[in-house]
Amino acid sequence: LNSSSILIVMTFGMTMVMAVRGIDLSIAQVADASGVVAAMLILSGKNFVVAIAGAMLFGLLVGVINAVLISYLGVPAIIGTLGMMFVVRSFELTLTNGAQPQILFTLPAERVKNFFFMGQESVGPISILIILTIVITLGMFLVKERSVFGRHMDALCGNVRSSLLAGIHVRKVFAATFVISALLAAWAGIMLVSRSGNAVPRGVETYLTDCFVAVYIGTLISDRNKFNIIGSVIGALFVGFTSNFITLMGMGIAYKNIFNGIFIILAVALGVLKSRTQS
């Protein structure tokens, strides 16, 4: 559950974007770079509040740029976020002098105890990381499934022209999902560094495929193959448990990629078959 919590938060961001027929290929890279930014600020002597704020501001900046490029300049989402992925990766590698790990667990305990609190402490038998994930899950459920903004997202997914005629600010809704995605990615990166005690550049890139698998598995929970928060949680837990199983069995990353590919194909195929059966 601890290891899956980071993936759950990232999956929420991908869910929001894909729910309006978009895609965010930069989400894993943003999480990666945000964790590096937070770690570097801690290493430079800044307190944990400044470190977290700096990482979140970085995520916000990337999200706003993605939103402007895709929603207002008309750049296709797959092209815009792919380009941003490479930009963020280059920024990260430049910042770390060629992927140099940022190690925090060797620092004096008083310098890192507050930053490590959310990733390594617990309340009774439940870790702070899981509690934070539950809170974020509740918040995202209210935003996606129970708010006016969520209904506007559903309308936009159904028919863009009808949404425009209904008075929905389509560009704003579309743009907001990319900002939310980047902010959630940044928070996931902070959570990961707080849990592991170090930030390894390009260490979160494999989460991108995991996000896709989790989101598509989550659509099977919905009657209409709808992108939804509860389904994304179930999908992320499934991916997390599968990854742990592969690790415990001593299988490499190649096997994980094989399983991910199979799961994506099966989830989409089952979704299509379910839609045909219902129609």
Secondary structure, 3 states (H helix, E strand, C coil): CHHHHHHHHHHHHHHHHHCCCCCCCCHHHHHHHHHHHHHHHHHCCCCHHHHHHHHHHHHHHHHHHHHHHHHHCCCCHHHHHHHHHHHHHHHHHHHCCCCCCEECCCCCHHHHHHHHHHHHCEECCEEHHHHHHHHHHHHHHHHHHCCHHHHHHHHHHHCHHHHHHCCCCHHHHHHHHHHHHHHHHHHHHHHHHHHHCEECCCCCCCHHHHHHHHHHHHHCCCCCCCCCHHHHHHHHHHHHHHHHHHHHCCCCHHHHHHHHHHHHHHHHHHHHHHHHHHC
